[in-house]
C-alpha cells in the first residue's frame, strides 16, 4: 500500500521508520518530511503546505494513497480527518470534534467529570479575575493550563500562589500562547509519578501500547523549564501490568465509550498522560496523536505491521491480536540546540550521523534538521533523538548515550539521566 504521512519531526521520523518496515507498505510520501525520513528506502519527501487540507486530500487521491497517517495535533484539531473521509480516504486520526480531547482542555476535563473518569479536581476559568479568585481560595501547589494547543508548553505547575497568579497573567493578559489562552483550566496539583499510555482504537476496541515515560524538564534531575520532551524510555516500570489494566478499564475504554456516546467517535491513537500514585491512576491530559518523544521509544518495540494496524483502526475492525510487543526496552535521548527551550540558533552543521546507520537496535531520529549545501544542519530546538533497543533499560540507556557520543554540532546538549526513575 501507499501511505501519506503528515509531519516533519522526530515522532514522524519514527512513524516513517516503523511504517517502512511493514511488508504491506510499498511507498511513503512524507509531507513535508525531514532529511532523516528522506533516507528511508520507501520514503519520498513532498513539499506541500500541511495547512491546505483539501490539497493534501487531492494529493492522496492523485497518488493512490490507501492510508494517511497524521503525526502532529494541529491538522487533526483543524479537521484533516473529516476532509479526508469526505473524499472516502482512509485516515489514521480522530475527527475534528473528537480531537477536542487535546484541542480544548476544558472540553476534556468536562467530559471526564461527566463520565467519572479519574482526573484532578478543576475549574474552567474564562476571565483572569475568576482564575485568581479560585487560586486564592485553593492555594498552592496548583496547576494552570492554557485551554488550547500550545505545543506542549501551555502548562505551569505552580509551587506558590504568586507563581500561579503570575501564570494567569502570562497566559491571559500577556497572551504568551495567543488565543489558546483565552480560557484556562486551573486544577489541583497531583503528586506522584507521570507515565504515558498510548492506545490504538477504532472507536470501539481499545488496544494499549506499552507504557512509556518522557522527561519534560530541560536539565538533569527534572530541573529547569518545561520543554516538548528531552527523551523517553519504554516500558515504564511504574505502570505495572495491574495498573495498566486499571487504566484500560477506568480511563481508556470509558473515554472511547464516552466519545461515542457524545456523537463524536474517537479513532486513531489515544494518548493518556497519567499520574500514578500508590495503586491509583488519574488523567493529567489527553492527546489526540502519538506522543513526542514517547513514540521514538515505543515504536521500536512494536512487533507487527504498523500500517495494517492503523488501517484497521480507520476501518473499524481493530483486533487485539494484531498488536504484539518485543521483549526488551528502548531509550531515546534528545540532542538539543543551545538555548532551548528559549531562543536558539539554527544552521549548525551536524557531524557523525554516518557513524550510526539505522538498524532494529539503533537509530537516530531527526526532529529539527534541514539539508543545506549537501550538509545536514540544525533547524529546531530539539534536533535529534538518539534511540537504542536492548534487553533491559540500563543496557538501552548505555547504548543510547554511546550513540550521542558519536554525533557533534555546535552548542549540542542533552540530559545525561534519561530513564533515571526506572533505574533508581
N, C-alpha and C positions, 0 to 999 in steps of 0.2 A: 504494500500500500504506500501511497504518497502522503506525507504528513506536512502540514503547515504549522510552524512553531513561532509564536509571537513572543518577542523579548530579546534582551541583549546582555543580561547579567550572568552572575555565577550560577544562579538557580537554573537559568535557561540553558547554559552550557551543560550542566549536569543532566537536565532533561534530554537534551540532544544526544549526549553521550550514551545515556541508557536506552533511549529510543532506537538509536542506530545499531545497538546490539541485537535487537529483535529480528527474528527470521522473517516476520511479516512485513518488515519495513524495507522499501526499495530506495526511497529518496525522502530527504527532509529539507524543506525550504525554510530558512531561518530569517525572520523579519524583525529587526534589521540584522540580528546575529552579532557576533563579535569574532576577532581573529582566531580565537581558540575553537569556536564552532566551525569556522571555515576549514580547519584542518581535518575534521572528521570525514571519513571516507564517503558517507552517504549524504553529507550536508552541503548546501549551497546558500550563501548569504544573499538576501534580496533587499535592496534599499527602497523600502516603501514606508510612507508615514503610518505609524501604528494607530494614529488617531482617526484615520479615514476608514471607518468600519465597513462601509459599502465597498470601498476599493479593495479591501482585504478579502471580502467575500467574493468579489469578482475575480481576484487573482486565484483563489482556491478553486472556483468553478473552471476557469480557463486552464488550470494546470492539473485538473483531475485529482485534487486532494480529498482523500476519503476520511481524513480526520484533521481537525485543527486543535492544537494544544495552546492554551493561553497561559503564559508564565506570570506576568505582573497583574496586580489588582486593578489598576486604573482602567484598562479596557473592559474588564468584567463589570466594574461598577458603572461604566458608561453604556453597557448593554450589548457588548460584542456577541454574546451567545444568542441573544434574541435576533440580531441581524442575520447571523449565520443560519439559524433554524428557519427563518423566513425564506431562506434560499434552499431549504432541505439539505443543509450541510451539517455533518456530524461535528460537534464541538465538545471538547472536554473543559467544562467550567460552568458555573451557575448563571442563571438568567440575571437580568438587571435587578429585579425585585429580590431574588434570593441573595445576590451579592451585597445587599444592605447589611447582612450579618457582619461584614467587615466595613462597609462604606459608611455605616452610621452606628456609633457606639450606643446611642440612645435606643435605636431600634433593637439592637442586640440585647441590651440589658432588659428592656421592657418585655421582649419575647421570653427571656429566661425567667423573669418574675412571673409572667402569666402561666408558664408551663412547669413551674417549680424545678427548674434546672439549677443546680447549686452554683452560686456565684457570690461575690461580695455585696453587702448592703450598699445602696447607691441613691443618688438624687440627680435627675436631669435638670440642668440649670440653663435658662435662656437669657439671663442677664448676669452681669458681674455682681451686682448687689445681692441677688438670690444665692449665688455661689458663695460669696463671702459670709453671708449670714449663716449658711449651713456649716461652713468651715469653723466659724467662731463658736457655734454650738457643739460641734463634734470634736474639735481639737485635732491634734496630730499624734502619730503619723497618719497621713491621709493621701489619697491618690487623685490627681487632677488630670483629666483626659480631654483632648480635643475630640469633638464628635466625629469629624470626617477624616478622610485619608491624609496622613502626614508622614508618609514614607517611613513608618516605624518609629518616628521621633516625637509624636504628639502626646507623650505620657510623662508626667512629672510625679515621682514618688517623693512627697514632701515629708521630711522628718520633723519639721517645726511648722507652727501655724503661719509664721512670717513667710516661709518658703512657699506654702500653699497659696497664700494671698497674692504673693508676687507672681506665681504661676498663672493665676486667674488673669492678672493684668497683662502678662506676656501673651497669653492666648487670645483674650477677648478684646483688650484695649490696643495692644501693640500689633495685633494680627500677625504674630510670628508664623502661623500656619494658614494665613489667609482665611477664606470662607469656611475652611474645616473647623475653625474655632468660633463660629457664630453661636454654636451651642456647645456646652461642655457637660461632661459627666464627672461628678465628684463621688468617690466611693471609699469605703473603708479599706485600710491597709490590711492585707492578708499576709501574716507571717508564714514561712515555710520555704520549700524548695520548688523552683519552677521546672516544668518539663513541657515538651511539645509532643502532642499526639496527633498525627495526621491520619486521615482515613480516606479511602476510596468509597464513593457512594453513587448509586444510580437513581437516588430519590426514594428508595425503599430499603435495599440491602446496604449495610454499612460494614466495611472490612477495614479494621485499623491497621496501620503500618507499625513498624517497631518504633518505640518511643525514643525521642532524641532530647538533647538539651543544648541550647545555644548560650552564648556568653555576650550579653548586651553591652556591658560597660567596657570602656576603651582600654583600661590598664589592668595589669595583673591583680589578682585578689579582688576582682569585681569593684575596682575603684574608677573614679572619673565619670565623665558624662556618658549617657546612653548613646549607642551607635545603632546602625542597622544590624549589627551582629558581628563579633570578631572571631567567630569559629563555632564549631558544633561537634558533637560526637553522638554515636548511637551504637548499641542500645543504651538508654539511661537507666542505671540500676535503681534509681529512686522509684521508677514506675515498675513495680513488681508485677507479675502476671495477675495477681489478685487485684491490684489497684487498676491495672489496665482493663480488666473485666468490669470492675466497678465503673470506670469512666465510660466504657462502651454502653453499659446498661442505664446509667443515670445521666449521661451527658450526650454522647454522640447519637445514639439511636433516638432518644427523646427529642433532640434538636431537629433531626431529619423528619421525624414524625410531626413535630410542631410546624415546621415549614410547609409540609404537605397540607396540614390542617388549615393553615393560613392562606392556602391557594397559591403558594409560590414554591413548588417542589424544588429541592436542592440536589443538583447533580454536580459531580466533579470531585475536587479534593476539599474536604472539610478539615481545617486546621484548628485544633483546640489548644490554646495556650493554657496550661493548667498550673494551679498551686497545690502542692502536695504537703500535707501536714498530718502526722500520726497516721491514721488509717482513712483519711478523707482526701477527696479531690474536689476542687472547685474551679470554675472557669475564670481565668483572668481576662481572656479575649478570644474571639473567633476571627480567623482569617478565611478568605474565600478562595485560597490558592495554596500552592506548595510554599513552604517556608524558605527563607533565605537568611542564614546558610544551612538550615537543617537538611534541606534536600541533598546538599553535597555530601552529607554523612549517611543519609537514609538510603538513597537510591543505589549506591554501590553494593548494598547488602540485599537488594531485591533479586529474587531468583525467579524470573518469569519475563514474559514479553510485555513490556510496558504499554506499547501501542494497543495490543489486544485487550489489556485490562481497561485502558482508557476508552476504547471504542465501546466496550460492553457497558461502561458507566453511562455513556451518552445514549446508548440504545435501550437502556433499562433492563439489561439482563446480566448484571454482575453476579458471578458465582464466587463464594469464599475460596474455593479450591484453586482459583486462578492465581491467587496471591500467596507466594511462598517466600521464605527468607533463608539466606545462607547463614551458616554458623560464623561466629567471629564478631569483630567490631570495626568501626570506621571512625577516624578522627579527621576533621578538616580545619586547617588553621588559615585565617585570613591574613594576607600581607597587605598592609595599607600604606597610603601616602602620608608623608609628614604633615602634621596639622589636622588630619582627620580626627573627629567628625566636624571640626571647624574648617577654615579655609585651607586649601592645599593647592599646590601647583600640578599641572598636567604636563605630558610630553617628555617624561623621563624615560630614557631607553632601558628596557628590561633585558638583562643578560642571564643566560644559564637555562633557559626553558628547554633547549635541545638536550640537556642532561637528564631530563625526566620524560622519556617517551611514555605516552599513556598506555597503561595496562589495566587488567582487572584489579590489581593491588595498589597501584599508584597512579594518580592523575592530578594535573594542575588545572583547575577550573578558572577560566578568565572571567573576571567580574567587571573590571573597569580598565579595559585595554583598547588600543587602536593600532592600526598599521600606518606608519609614516615613512616614506622613502625606503620601503623594504624592511623596516625595522619595527618590532613590537614596542610600543611606548605606553606609559601610564595614561589613563583617560578617566580616572574616577578616584573616589576616596578609598573604597575597598577595591583593590587591584586584582588580586589572585586568591584562590583557595587551594592550598596545598593539602591534598587528601590522600590518606593511606588506609588500606584494609589489612588487618592482621587477625591472629587468633584471639587476642584479648585487647582491652583498651590500652593497657600500658605499652604493649608492642606497637599498636597502631599509632599511639601518640609519638613514640620514639621515631617511627618511620616517617610520620608527617613532618616532624622537625628536621629530619635528615633531608627531606625534600626542600624545606625552607632554606637550609644552609647552602644549597646549590644555586639559588636564584638571587640576583642582585639588581637593585635600582636605587638611584639616589633618594635618600630620605625614607627608605623602606623600614617599616617596623611591624611587629606582630606581638600579640600576647604570648608569653612563654609558658602559660599554665592552662591551656585548653584541656578540658576533661579533668580538672583538678578535683572536682567534687566526687567523681566516680572513683578516684584513686586515693582519696584522703583516708 
